[in-house]
Amino acid sequence: MISTRTRIAAAIAGLAAVTAVAVPAAASSGRLVQTSHLSIAAAQKAASAALDAATKAGQHVSVAVVDRDGNTVVTLRGDGAGPQSYSSAEQKAFTAVSWNAKTSELVGRLQQNPTLKDIDGTLFLAGAVPFAAGSTPIAAVGVAGAPSGAQDESFAQVGVDALGK
């Protein structure tokens, strides 16, 4: 008689073999998509660069870096940043990566299609810049808390520029 332990080990080995065969078949048939994601180190670099630029300009902001799926990777809340700035930075970054465009550019699209603002998690205010690999967005940096969206966006651009270095 085969022990329970042996049966479990055989079952696991069988599943591993099926998985090993199924993955290449799925990949060759086009059912899998390979994507690029920003590393945590790169996200931290971008967030720190944006926050440093804002601090040097005397602004109290929050910075968020999201991945290609809009998930927050890093958020930094600067000293003295307003309580609303944290979530605003995340929403701006989510909006920028979703449309692969600076949020200042998206404000114009909102005028043509006002229902865009109804999409959950978006914020159509200047202050976020996407980062792309080729033409594919893989991240975005969002900043909130400066007196103007143009300032927020300039700090976000510093964060994105830091990724190219």
Short mmCIF file of the C-alpha atoms (twelve columns), coordinates in Angstrom:
data_MODEL
# 
_entry.id   MODEL 
# 
loop_
_atom_site.group_PDB 
_atom_site.id 
_atom_site.type_symbol 
_atom_site.label_atom_id 
_atom_site.label_alt_id 
_atom_site.label_comp_id 
_atom_site.label_asym_id 
_atom_site.label_seq_id 
_atom_site.Cartn_x 
_atom_site.Cartn_y 
_atom_site.Cartn_z 
_atom_site.pdbx_PDB_model_num 
ATOM 1   C CA . MET A 1   0.000   0.000  0.000   1 
ATOM 2   C CA . ILE A 2   1.242   3.518  -0.877  1 
ATOM 3   C CA . SER A 3   1.484   5.940  2.026   1 
ATOM 4   C CA . THR A 4   -0.456  9.199  2.136   1 
ATOM 5   C CA . ARG A 5   2.815   11.120 2.035   1 
ATOM 6   C CA . THR A 6   3.855   9.323  -1.167  1 
ATOM 7   C CA . ARG A 7   0.480   9.979  -2.816  1 
ATOM 8   C CA . ILE A 8   0.659   13.697 -1.964  1 
ATOM 9   C CA . ALA A 9   4.218   13.940 -3.304  1 
ATOM 10  C CA . ALA A 10  3.171   12.183 -6.518  1 
ATOM 11  C CA . ALA A 11  0.190   14.490 -6.942  1 
ATOM 12  C CA . ILE A 12  2.346   17.592 -6.465  1 
ATOM 13  C CA . ALA A 13  4.905   16.274 -8.951  1 
ATOM 14  C CA . GLY A 14  2.117   15.630 -11.454 1 
ATOM 15  C CA . LEU A 15  0.748   19.146 -11.062 1 
ATOM 16  C CA . ALA A 16  4.209   20.598 -11.512 1 
ATOM 17  C CA . ALA A 17  4.616   18.662 -14.745 1 
ATOM 18  C CA . VAL A 18  1.246   19.878 -16.051 1 
ATOM 19  C CA . THR A 19  2.101   23.462 -15.156 1 
ATOM 20  C CA . ALA A 20  5.489   23.223 -16.845 1 
ATOM 21  C CA . VAL A 21  3.828   22.021 -20.054 1 
ATOM 22  C CA . ALA A 22  0.900   24.462 -19.894 1 
ATOM 23  C CA . VAL A 23  2.913   27.669 -19.515 1 
ATOM 24  C CA . PRO A 24  4.970   27.353 -22.727 1 
ATOM 25  C CA . ALA A 25  1.845   26.327 -24.637 1 
ATOM 26  C CA . ALA A 26  -0.037  29.358 -23.337 1 
ATOM 27  C CA . ALA A 27  2.875   31.662 -24.123 1 
ATOM 28  C CA . SER A 28  3.244   30.359 -27.660 1 
ATOM 29  C CA . SER A 29  -0.485  30.680 -28.308 1 
ATOM 30  C CA . GLY A 30  -0.561  34.369 -27.324 1 
ATOM 31  C CA . ARG A 31  -2.550  33.971 -24.115 1 
ATOM 32  C CA . LEU A 32  0.163   35.505 -21.955 1 
ATOM 33  C CA . VAL A 33  1.440   39.058 -22.109 1 
ATOM 34  C CA . GLN A 34  4.817   40.101 -20.814 1 
ATOM 35  C CA . THR A 35  4.882   43.522 -19.142 1 
ATOM 36  C CA . SER A 36  7.440   45.891 -17.643 1 
ATOM 37  C CA . HIS A 37  7.129   47.310 -14.164 1 
ATOM 38  C CA . LEU A 38  9.055   49.978 -12.336 1 
ATOM 39  C CA . SER A 39  11.254  48.613 -9.542  1 
ATOM 40  C CA . ILE A 40  10.712  49.768 -5.984  1 
ATOM 41  C CA . ALA A 41  14.180  51.364 -6.056  1 
ATOM 42  C CA . ALA A 42  13.284  53.368 -9.168  1 
ATOM 43  C CA . ALA A 43  9.925   54.398 -7.684  1 
ATOM 44  C CA . GLN A 44  11.656  55.582 -4.512  1 
ATOM 45  C CA . LYS A 45  14.200  57.518 -6.580  1 
ATOM 46  C CA . ALA A 46  11.447  59.269 -8.541  1 
ATOM 47  C CA . ALA A 47  9.404   60.090 -5.434  1 
ATOM 48  C CA . SER A 48  12.430  61.415 -3.558  1 
ATOM 49  C CA . ALA A 49  13.519  63.586 -6.499  1 
ATOM 50  C CA . ALA A 50  10.036  65.114 -6.795  1 
ATOM 51  C CA . LEU A 51  9.766   65.743 -3.050  1 
ATOM 52  C CA . ASP A 52  13.276  67.233 -2.913  1 
ATOM 53  C CA . ALA A 53  12.428  69.623 -5.767  1 
ATOM 54  C CA . ALA A 54  9.267   70.743 -3.978  1 
ATOM 55  C CA . THR A 55  11.068  71.163 -0.653  1 
ATOM 56  C CA . LYS A 56  13.787  73.284 -2.316  1 
ATOM 57  C CA . ALA A 57  11.018  75.460 -3.767  1 
ATOM 58  C CA . GLY A 58  9.486   75.855 -0.300  1 
ATOM 59  C CA . GLN A 59  6.396   73.777 -1.092  1 
ATOM 60  C CA . HIS A 60  4.761   71.219 1.191   1 
ATOM 61  C CA . VAL A 61  3.519   68.398 -1.009  1 
ATOM 62  C CA . SER A 62  2.821   64.698 -1.174  1 
ATOM 63  C CA . VAL A 63  4.204   62.529 -3.952  1 
ATOM 64  C CA . ALA A 64  2.848   59.224 -5.241  1 
ATOM 65  C CA . VAL A 65  4.320   56.809 -7.747  1 
ATOM 66  C CA . VAL A 66  1.983   54.245 -9.261  1 
ATOM 67  C CA . ASP A 67  2.736   51.259 -11.464 1 
ATOM 68  C CA . ARG A 68  1.287   50.502 -14.894 1 
ATOM 69  C CA . ASP A 69  -1.863  49.118 -13.277 1 
ATOM 70  C CA . GLY A 70  -2.397  52.241 -11.174 1 
ATOM 71  C CA . ASN A 71  -1.345  50.547 -7.941  1 
ATOM 72  C CA . THR A 72  0.554   52.774 -5.554  1 
ATOM 73  C CA . VAL A 73  4.183   51.732 -5.238  1 
ATOM 74  C CA . VAL A 74  5.515   54.628 -3.130  1 
ATOM 75  C CA . THR A 75  3.916   57.602 -1.425  1 
ATOM 76  C CA . LEU A 76  5.828   60.296 0.430   1 
ATOM 77  C CA . ARG A 77  4.047   62.937 2.449   1 
ATOM 78  C CA . GLY A 78  6.295   65.944 2.875   1 
ATOM 79  C CA . ASP A 79  6.566   67.809 6.139   1 
ATOM 80  C CA . GLY A 80  3.656   70.212 6.419   1 
ATOM 81  C CA . ALA A 81  1.731   68.776 3.451   1 
ATOM 82  C CA . GLY A 82  -2.028  69.133 3.717   1 
ATOM 83  C CA . PRO A 83  -4.109  66.073 4.552   1 
ATOM 84  C CA . GLN A 84  -5.834  66.098 1.149   1 
ATOM 85  C CA . SER A 85  -2.535  66.048 -0.735  1 
ATOM 86  C CA . TYR A 86  -1.817  62.368 -0.032  1 
ATOM 87  C CA . SER A 87  -4.868  60.952 -1.811  1 
ATOM 88  C CA . SER A 88  -4.805  63.684 -4.461  1 
ATOM 89  C CA . ALA A 89  -1.254  62.746 -5.471  1 
ATOM 90  C CA . GLU A 90  -2.273  59.086 -5.811  1 
ATOM 91  C CA . GLN A 91  -5.374  59.929 -7.853  1 
ATOM 92  C CA . LYS A 92  -3.439  62.255 -10.151 1 
ATOM 93  C CA . ALA A 93  -0.791  59.578 -10.759 1 
ATOM 94  C CA . PHE A 94  -3.491  56.955 -11.407 1 
ATOM 95  C CA . THR A 95  -5.131  59.283 -13.927 1 
ATOM 96  C CA . ALA A 96  -1.855  59.999 -15.755 1 
ATOM 97  C CA . VAL A 97  -0.871  56.337 -16.116 1 
ATOM 98  C CA . SER A 98  -4.397  55.366 -17.151 1 
ATOM 99  C CA . TRP A 99  -4.338  57.683 -20.172 1 
ATOM 100 C CA . ASN A 100 -0.543  57.911 -20.647 1 
ATOM 101 C CA . ALA A 101 -0.728  61.688 -20.554 1 
ATOM 102 C CA . LYS A 102 0.109   64.525 -18.218 1 
ATOM 103 C CA . THR A 103 -2.932  65.420 -16.170 1 
ATOM 104 C CA . SER A 104 -2.677  69.036 -17.354 1 
ATOM 105 C CA . GLU A 105 -3.344  67.725 -20.891 1 
ATOM 106 C CA . LEU A 106 -6.234  65.605 -19.667 1 
ATOM 107 C CA . VAL A 107 -8.067  68.637 -18.291 1 
ATOM 108 C CA . GLY A 108 -8.791  69.592 -21.920 1 
ATOM 109 C CA . ARG A 109 -10.205 66.142 -22.644 1 
ATOM 110 C CA . LEU A 110 -12.492 66.527 -19.654 1 
ATOM 111 C CA . GLN A 111 -14.028 69.629 -21.212 1 
ATOM 112 C CA . GLN A 112 -14.920 67.563 -24.291 1 
ATOM 113 C CA . ASN A 113 -16.146 64.574 -22.290 1 
ATOM 114 C CA . PRO A 114 -17.196 65.652 -18.766 1 
ATOM 115 C CA . THR A 115 -18.229 62.137 -17.712 1 
ATOM 116 C CA . LEU A 116 -14.550 61.105 -17.562 1 
ATOM 117 C CA . LYS A 117 -14.462 62.631 -14.077 1 
ATOM 118 C CA . ASP A 118 -16.932 59.954 -12.968 1 
ATOM 119 C CA . ILE A 119 -14.331 57.194 -13.343 1 
ATOM 120 C CA . ASP A 120 -13.484 55.989 -9.851  1 
ATOM 121 C CA . GLY A 121 -10.042 56.955 -8.565  1 
ATOM 122 C CA . THR A 122 -9.310  59.648 -11.137 1 
ATOM 123 C CA . LEU A 123 -8.543  63.304 -10.545 1 
ATOM 124 C CA . PHE A 124 -8.335  65.636 -13.516 1 
ATOM 125 C CA . LEU A 125 -6.080  68.310 -12.060 1 
ATOM 126 C CA . ALA A 126 -2.585  69.195 -13.242 1 
ATOM 127 C CA . GLY A 127 0.180   67.558 -11.254 1 
ATOM 128 C CA . ALA A 128 1.039   64.126 -12.677 1 
ATOM 129 C CA . VAL A 129 3.341   62.876 -15.413 1 
ATOM 130 C CA . PRO A 130 3.455   59.357 -16.863 1 
ATOM 131 C CA . PHE A 131 6.659   57.403 -17.446 1 
ATOM 132 C CA . ALA A 132 6.678   55.167 -20.511 1 
ATOM 133 C CA . ALA A 133 8.830   52.419 -21.961 1 
ATOM 134 C CA . GLY A 134 8.529   53.243 -25.637 1 
ATOM 135 C CA . SER A 135 4.886   54.209 -26.015 1 
ATOM 136 C CA . THR A 136 3.642   51.993 -23.187 1 
ATOM 137 C CA . PRO A 137 3.017   53.647 -19.813 1 
ATOM 138 C CA . ILE A 138 4.676   51.738 -16.975 1 
ATOM 139 C CA . ALA A 139 4.336   54.251 -14.131 1 
ATOM 140 C CA . ALA A 140 3.359   57.800 -13.215 1 
ATOM 141 C CA . VAL A 141 4.453   60.349 -10.653 1 
ATOM 142 C CA . GLY A 142 1.752   62.478 -9.054  1 
ATOM 143 C CA . VAL A 143 2.280   65.499 -6.829  1 
ATOM 144 C CA . ALA A 144 -0.281  67.493 -4.856  1 
ATOM 145 C CA . GLY A 145 -0.141  70.336 -2.377  1 
ATOM 146 C CA . ALA A 146 1.592   73.233 -4.135  1 
ATOM 147 C CA . PRO A 147 -0.453  76.376 -4.764  1 
ATOM 148 C CA . SER A 148 -0.858  75.499 -8.459  1 
ATOM 149 C CA . GLY A 149 -1.168  72.389 -10.556 1 
ATOM 150 C CA . ALA A 150 1.591   73.725 -12.801 1 
ATOM 151 C CA . GLN A 151 3.987   73.650 -9.832  1 
ATOM 152 C CA . ASP A 152 2.830   70.166 -8.847  1 
ATOM 153 C CA . GLU A 153 3.420   68.997 -12.389 1 
ATOM 154 C CA . SER A 154 6.882   70.551 -12.561 1 
ATOM 155 C CA . PHE A 155 7.854   68.585 -9.439  1 
ATOM 156 C CA . ALA A 156 6.344   65.407 -10.906 1 
ATOM 157 C CA . GLN A 157 8.393   65.974 -14.063 1 
ATOM 158 C CA . VAL A 158 11.564  66.146 -11.930 1 
ATOM 159 C CA . GLY A 159 10.599  62.719 -10.551 1 
ATOM 160 C CA . VAL A 160 10.103  61.266 -14.018 1 
ATOM 161 C CA . ASP A 161 13.333  62.844 -15.238 1 
ATOM 162 C CA . ALA A 162 15.191  61.151 -12.362 1 
ATOM 163 C CA . LEU A 163 14.172  57.792 -13.828 1 
ATOM 164 C CA . GLY A 164 16.132  58.551 -16.986 1 
ATOM 165 C CA . LYS A 165 19.369  59.044 -15.050 1 
# 
